[in-house]
């Protein structure tokens, strides 16, 4: 059975030439769609996390390139000038958030798609729009493949799957990576249930994961970030599946802050810990997680909730948005090409077709 999620996070609207997306800043209070009309607006949507989740950010970047092309075409019809200005916009869009490599992947893919095509400016604009829509549609199919491969790893009927942050339909175009595994598993066994970490400080688990699972009728229990060891010790968690923002060539994985702690606890309790992510999240240009840039976010995310301070005035705060889980703690990386296992240097090369035949 194919599970049908009700959520489409981001979509190019052809008759308006805008990118329409779910405003994730107002969830769970409101489910609102907004139109992004310019590349500046797309930069701000990514930066402020109106759109979030590595695959969704990637498609937002692809749409941002199409918006930029529409803007530049109004200024010039000279091909070289068009490409030069588009390259500037590409670097601008990529600077909106540094950790999620899908953004860089999609923006560069758009630019590379047209840079040597030899078409006129208007033709290049249309190519970028069409290619952005293609990437958008491919994302859902990729997620479904990830979900189906991951569902095979669920250890028993009625299993409880713990996840952290939100790697669901709202972190992708639709369906999800980690929650794609949940959706595919639930399609086979509707006694599957989810435990969701609240995910401080932005509460993506509490606000977003619980919202979309409830919307799709999948049982979910919310716990705080510090409770995972308690429930694993009681034998109440059967597997952990999380998403990723960037994966190094050796399998080290950057994901939302708190993922590393969760992996350590899961490893101690012999609970299998999996990453679910498309190949576009793997950065083969870096060797280890030490090379992954970690975004530092506003102190107010930690010190305030709903605009009100919850701590002493002037307290020092450090707020990294992500941490890196060492490959040694990861049982497998679930991709659209199948499940990659250690040694990840070898399985990643094989997934990308980089293994030399002897």
GUDO-961296 format. One record per residue (C-alpha): x, y, z; residue number from 0. Coordinates in steps of 0.5 Angstrom, whole numbers, plus 2048, in hexadecimal, padded with zeros to 3 digits. Each point is the difference from the previous one (the first is absolute). Layout:
BEGIN
<site u="X" v="Y" w="Z" k="NUM"/>
...
end
This chain:
BEGIN
<site u="800" v="800" w="800" k="0"/>
<site u="803" v="807" w="7FE" k="1"/>
<site u="7FF" v="805" w="806" k="2"/>
<site u="7FD" v="807" w="7FE" k="3"/>
<site u="802" v="805" w="804" k="4"/>
<site u="7FC" v="806" w="800" k="5"/>
<site u="806" v="805" w="800" k="6"/>
<site u="803" v="804" w="7FA" k="7"/>
<site u="805" v="804" w="803" k="8"/>
<site u="803" v="804" w="7FA" k="9"/>
<site u="7FD" v="800" w="7F9" k="10"/>
<site u="802" v="805" w="7FA" k="11"/>
<site u="7F9" v="803" w="7FD" k="12"/>
<site u="801" v="800" w="7F9" k="13"/>
<site u="7FA" v="805" w="7FE" k="14"/>
<site u="803" v="805" w="805" k="15"/>
<site u="808" v="7FF" w="800" k="16"/>
<site u="800" v="800" w="807" k="17"/>
<site u="803" v="7FB" w="806" k="18"/>
<site u="7FA" v="7FE" w="804" k="19"/>
<site u="802" v="7FD" w="807" k="20"/>
<site u="7FD" v="7FE" w="807" k="21"/>
<site u="802" v="805" w="805" k="22"/>
<site u="803" v="7FC" w="805" k="23"/>
<site u="801" v="806" w="805" k="24"/>
<site u="7F8" v="800" w="802" k="25"/>
<site u="800" v="7F8" w="801" k="26"/>
<site u="7FC" v="7FD" w="804" k="27"/>
<site u="7FC" v="806" w="801" k="28"/>
<site u="7FE" v="801" w="7F8" k="29"/>
<site u="801" v="7FC" w="7FA" k="30"/>
<site u="802" v="806" w="7FB" k="31"/>
<site u="802" v="800" w="7F9" k="32"/>
<site u="804" v="806" w="7FE" k="33"/>
<site u="803" v="802" w="7F9" k="34"/>
<site u="807" v="802" w="7FF" k="35"/>
<site u="801" v="805" w="7FA" k="36"/>
<site u="807" v="802" w="800" k="37"/>
<site u="807" v="7FD" w="801" k="38"/>
<site u="801" v="805" w="806" k="39"/>
<site u="7FA" v="7FD" w="803" k="40"/>
<site u="802" v="7F9" w="7FF" k="41"/>
<site u="807" v="802" w="804" k="42"/>
<site u="7FC" v="803" w="806" k="43"/>
<site u="7FB" v="7FA" w="800" k="44"/>
<site u="806" v="7FB" w="800" k="45"/>
<site u="804" v="804" w="805" k="46"/>
<site u="7FA" v="801" w="805" k="47"/>
<site u="7FE" v="7F9" w="7FF" k="48"/>
<site u="7F9" v="801" w="7FD" k="49"/>
<site u="802" v="7FA" w="7FC" k="50"/>
<site u="805" v="7FB" w="804" k="51"/>
<site u="803" v="7F9" w="7FF" k="52"/>
<site u="805" v="7FF" w="7FB" k="53"/>
<site u="7FD" v="7FD" w="7FA" k="54"/>
<site u="7FA" v="805" w="801" k="55"/>
<site u="806" v="806" w="800" k="56"/>
<site u="803" v="7FD" w="7FA" k="57"/>
<site u="7FA" v="800" w="7FC" k="58"/>
<site u="7FF" v="807" w="803" k="59"/>
<site u="807" v="802" w="7FD" k="60"/>
<site u="7FE" v="7FD" w="7F9" k="61"/>
<site u="7F9" v="804" w="800" k="62"/>
<site u="804" v="806" w="802" k="63"/>
<site u="805" v="800" w="7FA" k="64"/>
<site u="7FA" v="800" w="7FC" k="65"/>
<site u="7FD" v="806" w="803" k="66"/>
<site u="807" v="803" w="7FF" k="67"/>
<site u="800" v="7FE" w="7F9" k="68"/>
<site u="7F9" v="804" w="7FF" k="69"/>
<site u="803" v="806" w="803" k="70"/>
<site u="806" v="800" w="7FD" k="71"/>
<site u="7FD" v="7FF" w="7F9" k="72"/>
<site u="7FC" v="807" w="801" k="73"/>
<site u="807" v="803" w="800" k="74"/>
<site u="804" v="7FD" w="7FB" k="75"/>
<site u="7FF" v="7FB" w="7FA" k="76"/>
<site u="808" v="800" w="7FF" k="77"/>
<site u="802" v="7F8" w="802" k="78"/>
<site u="806" v="802" w="803" k="79"/>
<site u="7FE" v="805" w="804" k="80"/>
<site u="7FA" v="7FC" w="802" k="81"/>
<site u="804" v="7FA" w="802" k="82"/>
<site u="805" v="805" w="804" k="83"/>
<site u="7FA" v="803" w="804" k="84"/>
<site u="7FD" v="7F9" w="801" k="85"/>
<site u="806" v="7FE" w="803" k="86"/>
<site u="800" v="805" w="805" k="87"/>
<site u="7F9" v="7FF" w="802" k="88"/>
<site u="802" v="7F8" w="801" k="89"/>
<site u="806" v="802" w="805" k="90"/>
<site u="7FB" v="805" w="803" k="91"/>
<site u="7FA" v="7FA" w="801" k="92"/>
<site u="806" v="7FB" w="802" k="93"/>
<site u="802" v="805" w="806" k="94"/>
<site u="7F9" v="800" w="803" k="95"/>
<site u="802" v="7F9" w="804" k="96"/>
<site u="806" v="7FD" w="801" k="97"/>
<site u="7FF" v="7F9" w="802" k="98"/>
<site u="7FB" v="7FD" w="7FC" k="99"/>
<site u="804" v="7FE" w="7FA" k="100"/>
<site u="7FA" v="7FE" w="7FC" k="101"/>
<site u="7FF" v="808" w="7FF" k="102"/>
<site u="807" v="800" w="7FD" k="103"/>
<site u="7FF" v="7FA" w="7FB" k="104"/>
<site u="7F9" v="802" w="7FE" k="105"/>
<site u="802" v="808" w="7FE" k="106"/>
<site u="807" v="7FD" w="7FD" k="107"/>
<site u="7FC" v="7FB" w="7FC" k="108"/>
<site u="7FB" v="805" w="7FD" k="109"/>
<site u="806" v="805" w="7FE" k="110"/>
<site u="804" v="7FA" w="7FD" k="111"/>
<site u="7FA" v="7FE" w="7FC" k="112"/>
<site u="7FF" v="806" w="7FC" k="113"/>
<site u="807" v="803" w="800" k="114"/>
<site u="803" v="7FD" w="7FA" k="115"/>
<site u="7F9" v="7FE" w="7FC" k="116"/>
<site u="801" v="806" w="7FB" k="117"/>
<site u="7F9" v="802" w="800" k="118"/>
<site u="7FD" v="807" w="800" k="119"/>
<site u="7FE" v="803" w="807" k="120"/>
<site u="7F9" v="7FF" w="800" k="121"/>
<site u="801" v="7F9" w="7FE" k="122"/>
<site u="805" v="7FF" w="806" k="123"/>
<site u="7FB" v="803" w="805" k="124"/>
<site u="7FB" v="7FB" w="7FD" k="125"/>
<site u="805" v="7FA" w="801" k="126"/>
<site u="801" v="802" w="807" k="127"/>
<site u="7F9" v="800" w="802" k="128"/>
<site u="7FF" v="7FA" w="7FD" k="129"/>
<site u="806" v="7FD" w="803" k="130"/>
<site u="7FE" v="802" w="807" k="131"/>
<site u="7F9" v="7FD" w="7FF" k="132"/>
<site u="804" v="7FA" w="7FE" k="133"/>
<site u="804" v="800" w="806" k="134"/>
<site u="7FA" v="801" w="804" k="135"/>
<site u="7FC" v="7FA" w="7FE" k="136"/>
<site u="806" v="7FC" w="800" k="137"/>
<site u="801" v="801" w="808" k="138"/>
<site u="7F9" v="7FD" w="801" k="139"/>
<site u="802" v="7FA" w="7FC" k="140"/>
<site u="807" v="7FF" w="804" k="141"/>
<site u="7FD" v="801" w="806" k="142"/>
<site u="7FB" v="7FA" w="7FF" k="143"/>
<site u="806" v="7FC" w="7FE" k="144"/>
<site u="803" v="802" w="807" k="145"/>
<site u="7FA" v="7FE" w="803" k="146"/>
<site u="7FF" v="7F9" w="7FD" k="147"/>
<site u="807" v="7FE" w="801" k="148"/>
<site u="800" v="803" w="808" k="149"/>
<site u="7F9" v="7FC" w="801" k="150"/>
<site u="804" v="7F9" w="7FF" k="151"/>
<site u="804" v="802" w="806" k="152"/>
<site u="7FB" v="801" w="805" k="153"/>
<site u="801" v="7FA" w="804" k="154"/>
<site u="7F9" v="7FE" w="802" k="155"/>
<site u="7F9" v="801" w="800" k="156"/>
<site u="7FD" v="805" w="804" k="157"/>
<site u="807" v="803" w="801" k="158"/>
<site u="801" v="807" w="803" k="159"/>
<site u="805" v="805" w="7FC" k="160"/>
<site u="803" v="806" w="803" k="161"/>
<site u="802" v="806" w="7FC" k="162"/>
<site u="803" v="806" w="801" k="163"/>
<site u="7FE" v="807" w="7FD" k="164"/>
<site u="7FC" v="800" w="7FA" k="165"/>
<site u="802" v="7FC" w="7FA" k="166"/>
<site u="7F9" v="7FF" w="7FD" k="167"/>
<site u="7FC" v="803" w="7FB" k="168"/>
<site u="801" v="807" w="802" k="169"/>
<site u="808" v="7FF" w="800" k="170"/>
<site u="7FF" v="7FE" w="7F8" k="171"/>
<site u="7FC" v="801" w="7FB" k="172"/>
<site u="7FB" v="7FA" w="802" k="173"/>
<site u="800" v="7F9" w="804" k="174"/>
<site u="807" v="801" w="804" k="175"/>
<site u="806" v="7FD" w="801" k="176"/>
<site u="800" v="7FD" w="807" k="177"/>
<site u="7F9" v="801" w="800" k="178"/>
<site u="7FF" v="7FD" w="7F9" k="179"/>
<site u="803" v="7FA" w="804" k="180"/>
<site u="7FA" v="800" w="805" k="181"/>
<site u="7FB" v="802" w="7FA" k="182"/>
<site u="802" v="7F9" w="7FC" k="183"/>
<site u="801" v="7FC" w="806" k="184"/>
<site u="7F9" v="803" w="803" k="185"/>
<site u="7FD" v="7FE" w="7F9" k="186"/>
<site u="802" v="7F9" w="801" k="187"/>
<site u="7FE" v="7FF" w="808" k="188"/>
<site u="7FC" v="806" w="803" k="189"/>
<site u="802" v="7FE" w="807" k="190"/>
<site u="806" v="803" w="7FF" k="191"/>
<site u="801" v="806" w="804" k="192"/>
<site u="805" v="806" w="801" k="193"/>
<site u="803" v="803" w="806" k="194"/>
<site u="802" v="808" w="7FE" k="195"/>
<site u="806" v="804" w="804" k="196"/>
<site u="7FD" v="807" w="801" k="197"/>
<site u="807" v="802" w="7FD" k="198"/>
<site u="802" v="806" w="804" k="199"/>
<site u="801" v="806" w="7FF" k="200"/>
<site u="7FB" v="801" w="7FA" k="201"/>
<site u="7FC" v="7FA" w="801" k="202"/>
<site u="7FF" v="7FD" w="7F9" k="203"/>
<site u="7FE" v="7FA" w="803" k="204"/>
<site u="7FB" v="802" w="805" k="205"/>
<site u="7FD" v="805" w="7FB" k="206"/>
<site u="801" v="7FD" w="7F9" k="207"/>
<site u="801" v="7F9" w="801" k="208"/>
<site u="7FA" v="7FF" w="804" k="209"/>
<site u="7FC" v="804" w="7FC" k="210"/>
<site u="802" v="7FC" w="7F9" k="211"/>
<site u="7FF" v="7F9" w="803" k="212"/>
<site u="7F9" v="802" w="803" k="213"/>
<site u="7FE" v="803" w="7FA" k="214"/>
<site u="801" v="7FA" w="7FC" k="215"/>
<site u="7FD" v="7FB" w="806" k="216"/>
<site u="807" v="7FD" w="802" k="217"/>
<site u="800" v="7FF" w="808" k="218"/>
<site u="806" v="805" w="803" k="219"/>
<site u="802" v="801" w="807" k="220"/>
<site u="804" v="806" w="802" k="221"/>
<site u="806" v="800" w="805" k="222"/>
<site u="805" v="805" w="802" k="223"/>
<site u="807" v="7FF" w="7FD" k="224"/>
<site u="803" v="7FD" w="807" k="225"/>
<site u="7FB" v="7FA" w="801" k="226"/>
<site u="803" v="7FC" w="7FA" k="227"/>
<site u="804" v="7FC" w="805" k="228"/>
<site u="7FA" v="7FF" w="805" k="229"/>
<site u="7FC" v="7FD" w="7FA" k="230"/>
<site u="806" v="7FC" w="7FD" k="231"/>
<site u="801" v="7FD" w="807" k="232"/>
<site u="7F9" v="7FD" w="801" k="233"/>
<site u="800" v="7FD" w="7F9" k="234"/>
<site u="7FB" v="805" w="7FD" k="235"/>
<site u="804" v="802" w="7FA" k="236"/>
<site u="802" v="7FB" w="7FA" k="237"/>
<site u="804" v="804" w="7FB" k="238"/>
<site u="802" v="808" w="7FF" k="239"/>
<site u="7FF" v="803" w="7F9" k="240"/>
<site u="802" v="807" w="7FF" k="241"/>
<site u="802" v="805" w="7FA" k="242"/>
<site u="806" v="803" w="7FE" k="243"/>
<site u="803" v="807" w="7FE" k="244"/>
<site u="807" v="7FE" w="7FD" k="245"/>
<site u="803" v="7F9" w="800" k="246"/>
<site u="808" v="800" w="7FF" k="247"/>
<site u="803" v="7FA" w="7FC" k="248"/>
<site u="802" v="7FC" w="806" k="249"/>
<site u="7F8" v="800" w="803" k="250"/>
<site u="801" v="805" w="805" k="251"/>
<site u="7F9" v="804" w="800" k="252"/>
<site u="7FE" v="807" w="802" k="253"/>
<site u="7F9" v="801" w="802" k="254"/>
<site u="7FC" v="804" w="805" k="255"/>
<site u="803" v="801" w="807" k="256"/>
<site u="7FF" v="7FA" w="805" k="257"/>
<site u="801" v="7FB" w="7FA" k="258"/>
<site u="807" v="7FE" w="803" k="259"/>
<site u="7FD" v="7FF" w="807" k="260"/>
<site u="7FA" v="7FC" w="7FD" k="261"/>
<site u="805" v="7FB" w="7FC" k="262"/>
<site u="805" v="7FF" w="807" k="263"/>
<site u="7FA" v="7FE" w="804" k="264"/>
<site u="7FD" v="7FC" w="7FA" k="265"/>
<site u="807" v="7FC" w="7FF" k="266"/>
<site u="800" v="7FF" w="808" k="267"/>
<site u="7F9" v="7FD" w="800" k="268"/>
<site u="802" v="7FC" w="7FA" k="269"/>
<site u="7FA" v="803" w="7FC" k="270"/>
<site u="802" v="801" w="7F9" k="271"/>
<site u="801" v="807" w="7FD" k="272"/>
<site u="7FF" v="802" w="7F9" k="273"/>
<site u="800" v="806" w="7FC" k="274"/>
<site u="7FB" v="801" w="7FA" k="275"/>
<site u="803" v="805" w="7FB" k="276"/>
<site u="800" v="801" w="7F8" k="277"/>
<site u="807" v="7FF" w="7FD" k="278"/>
<site u="800" v="807" w="7FF" k="279"/>
<site u="801" v="801" w="807" k="280"/>
<site u="807" v="7FD" w="800" k="281"/>
<site u="805" v="804" w="7FE" k="282"/>
<site u="806" v="7FC" w="7FD" k="283"/>
<site u="804" v="806" w="800" k="284"/>
<site u="802" v="800" w="807" k="285"/>
<site u="803" v="7FA" w="804" k="286"/>
<site u="7FD" v="800" w="807" k="287"/>
<site u="7FB" v="804" w="804" k="288"/>
<site u="805" v="805" w="803" k="289"/>
<site u="800" v="803" w="7F9" k="290"/>
<site u="7F8" v="802" w="801" k="291"/>
<site u="7FF" v="807" w="801" k="292"/>
<site u="7FB" v="801" w="806" k="293"/>
<site u="7FB" v="805" w="800" k="294"/>
<site u="800" v="805" w="806" k="295"/>
<site u="7F9" v="802" w="802" k="296"/>
<site u="7FD" v="806" w="804" k="297"/>
<site u="801" v="800" w="807" k="298"/>
<site u="7F8" v="801" w="801" k="299"/>
<site u="7FE" v="7FA" w="7FD" k="300"/>
<site u="803" v="7FD" w="807" k="301"/>
<site u="7FE" v="805" w="805" k="302"/>
<site u="7F9" v="802" w="7FD" k="303"/>
<site u="7FA" v="7FC" w="7FF" k="304"/>
<site u="7FA" v="803" w="7FC" k="305"/>
<site u="804" v="807" w="801" k="306"/>
<site u="801" v="7FF" w="808" k="307"/>
<site u="806" v="7FF" w="803" k="308"/>
<site u="801" v="7FA" w="804" k="309"/>
<site u="807" v="801" w="804" k="310"/>
<site u="804" v="805" w="803" k="311"/>
<site u="801" v="807" w="7FC" k="312"/>
<site u="807" v="800" w="7FD" k="313"/>
<site u="801" v="7F9" w="801" k="314"/>
<site u="806" v="7FD" w="7FB" k="315"/>
<site u="7FD" v="7FC" w="7FA" k="316"/>
<site u="803" v="7FB" w="7FB" k="317"/>
<site u="7FB" v="7FE" w="7FB" k="318"/>
<site u="803" v="7FB" w="7FA" k="319"/>
<site u="7FA" v="7FE" w="7FC" k="320"/>
<site u="803" v="7F9" w="7FE" k="321"/>
<site u="805" v="7FB" w="803" k="322"/>
<site u="804" v="7FA" w="7FD" k="323"/>
<site u="7FF" v="7F9" w="801" k="324"/>
<site u="806" v="7FC" w="7FF" k="325"/>
<site u="7FF" v="7FA" w="7FB" k="326"/>
<site u="802" v="7FB" w="805" k="327"/>
<site u="7F9" v="801" w="803" k="328"/>
<site u="7FC" v="800" w="7FA" k="329"/>
<site u="7FD" v="7F9" w="7FE" k="330"/>
<site u="7FE" v="802" w="7F9" k="331"/>
<site u="7FF" v="805" w="7FC" k="332"/>
<site u="7F9" v="800" w="7FC" k="333"/>
<site u="800" v="803" w="7F9" k="334"/>
<site u="7FD" v="7FF" w="7F9" k="335"/>
<site u="805" v="7FB" w="7FE" k="336"/>
<site u="7FF" v="7FC" w="806" k="337"/>
<site u="803" v="7FF" w="807" k="338"/>
<site u="807" v="802" w="801" k="339"/>
<site u="804" v="7FC" w="805" k="340"/>
<site u="807" v="801" w="803" k="341"/>
<site u="805" v="801" w="7FD" k="342"/>
<site u="7FD" v="806" w="7FE" k="343"/>
<site u="806" v="802" w="7FC" k="344"/>
<site u="7FF" v="7FA" w="7FB" k="345"/>
<site u="7F8" v="800" w="800" k="346"/>
<site u="800" v="807" w="7FF" k="347"/>
<site u="804" v="800" w="7FA" k="348"/>
<site u="7FC" v="7FA" w="7FD" k="349"/>
<site u="7FA" v="804" w="801" k="350"/>
<site u="803" v="805" w="7FC" k="351"/>
<site u="803" v="7FC" w="7FB" k="352"/>
<site u="807" v="802" w="802" k="353"/>
<site u="803" v="7F9" w="801" k="354"/>
<site u="805" v="7FE" w="7FB" k="355"/>
<site u="7FF" v="7F9" w="7FC" k="356"/>
<site u="806" v="7FC" w="800" k="357"/>
end
